[in-house]
Amino acid sequence: MIPSPPETRASLIVRLRDAADVVAWDEFVSVYGPLVYRLALRQGLQSADADDVVQQVFAAVAQSVHHWLERPDRGRFRGWLLTISRNIAIKTLTRRPCGGIGFGGDPGPAPLSELAEPSPDVCGQFDIEYRREVYRWAAEQVRASVAPKTWNAFQLTHIEGVSIADAAARLNLSAGNVYIARSRVISRLRELARQFEVSE
């Protein structure tokens, strides 16, 4: 059975206001977690620190998403998330290795509403990686919902570049069934990705 389509991204973001909405948060973390993690690694952090950044970013989103939603000038959600992610990653990179913050010390991060927008190049890369994560997420959904031979027909012909005839021979299917299987998977992937790409 093919899973029901996810909430559109806009409604998913609205649902993040409810910290108890486990389904919304699981979906959000599944798509955005790897993006934030890779961004932290690109900033020069080690794996364990990048994991910490992911947790801090999602804590910041949970605390501030309702404020972001109420702002009339809020802009794109991914831009806001990217700004939070970069600032937390940079703060993690530059934090002092020991000692606490006392009187006159580091005032801490700026309020999330005052963070500077990232450059267009960084936004573009973040958007490309976002699309990859949406595809990865959609592929997991589709792969879990179709027969193994159906998925294998898609993977062999569409991803690995094996000819239809060779894939049919490997899978013990007719060429027509390989075409149908591949088409079914591609159609479902596009449908899931399109529904997740509804504008913010």
N, C-alpha and C positions, 0 to 999 in steps of 0.2 A: 504494500500500500504506500503510495507516494504521500509524504507529509503535507499537511495543509501549508499554504504559503505563509511566510512570516508577515508580521505587521509591517506596514510601510515604515521607512526610516523615520519620517516625521512623527508618526504616532508612537514609534518605539522611543524616541527621544522624550516625548511627553510622558510616557510611562516610567521613565527613569526617575521622575520625581518621587515615585513610591519605592523606597528602599526594599520593601517586602515583595516587590514584583520579581520573583526569582527568574521567571521565564524571560522577561525583558532584559534583566541584567546578564543572564547567561548568554543570550544572543549578542548583546552589546559587547561583552568581554570577549566572546569568541571571534568577533570580527575586528574589534579595535585593539585588543590586547597585544597581538603580534605586531601591529603597526607601532604602538607605543614602545614596545620592547626593542624593535629594530632601530627606532629613532634614538633611543637611549644608547644603544651600542654604537651608532654612528657618531654620537657626541663624545665617544671615547670611554664610556663606562664598561666595567666588567659585567659578566653575566648576572652575578648576584645583585649588584647595584642596579642593573637594568630591571631586574624583577622587582626590586624595591620601588623604583620609579613607577612601574606599572601600577603597583598597589596605591602609591600616593596619588597618582593621576586619577584613578577611579574613585578614591576617597574625595578628592577635590571636586570631581564631577558630581558625585552624590550630594555634596554640601552645597554646590552652587548652581546646579542645572535649573532649579526653579527661578533663580535670579536671572540667568541667561534667557530663559523662555519669556520672562516678563519685559525684557528690554526691547523697545521698538527698533533700536539700531543694532540688533544683535549680530547681524551678518551670518555667515555660514557656520554650521556646527563644527565641521571638520577644521576650519580655521581656528575656532575657539579652542577645540581640543588640542590641536597642534601647538598653539601658543602655550597652553598649560603644560603640555608634555615637555616642550623645549625648556621652559623656565624651570621646571622641577629637575630635569636632567642636568641643566647647567648649575643649579643650586647644589645638587648632589656632587657634581664634579668639583665645585669650588668650596665645599664646606670644610670647616676646620677639622682636622683629624682628631683633636682631643680638646677637652675643656668645655665648659658650658657658656652660656650667654648670660652675662651679668649686666649691671647697670652700664649704659652707654655702649653696649655690645651690638651685635648684628640685629637689626630690627626685624629680620625675617622677610619672607617673600611679600611682594606687593599684592594688594587685593586682586582677585582674579578679574575683576571688572576693569582694572587699570593696566593690564598686561599689554605690551606692544604686539602688533600683528607681525607674524613671520613674513619673510620675503616671498615674492611670487615663486621663485625657484624651489624653495623648500615646500611651499604649498603644493606645487605641481608634482613633486616627488611623492609627497604624502598622499595625494589623490591617486597616483598610479598604484602605489602600494595598497591603498584602500580597495581599489578595483580588484587587485590580485586576491586580497583577503575575502572579498565578497564572492569571487569565483571559487576560492578554496572552500568556503562555507557552503556554497550551493553544491559543489561537487560532493562534499560529504553527505549532504541531504539526499542527493540523487543516487549516489552509490549505495546508500543504505536502503533505498526503496525499490531498486530494480534487481532483476536476476543477475547473478555473477556473469553469465555469458553476454548479457546485454551490455553491462559495463565494460567487459573485456573487449567487446566489438568496438565500442567507442574509443577506449584507450589505445588499442592497437592501431586503428585507422586514423583517428583524429589527433592523438597525442604523439604516438610513436612513428607515424607515417608509413605503416605497413599497408600494402595494397589490399583492396577488398578481397581479391582472390586468395591471397596468402592468409589473411585473417580468417576467411571462411574455412580454409583447409585446417588451420590450427584449432579452430573452435568447433569443427565438425558441424558447420551451418552452411546453408546455401548463401550465395552472394546477396540475394534479395533480402534474406533475414539479417545479414550484417548491415546492409543499408538501412533497413527499418530500425534496427537496434540503435545504430549510431544517430539516426535522425531523432529518435525518441529522446535519447539522452541530451543531445544538443538543444532540442526544443525546451526540455524541462529546465536545463541550466539557464537558458536565456530568460525563461519565464520567472524563475526565482530571482535571478540577478536584477531583472527589470523592476520587479516588485520591491526589491530592497533599495533600488536607486531612485525612488520617488524623491523629488526635490525636498530639501530641508525647509 
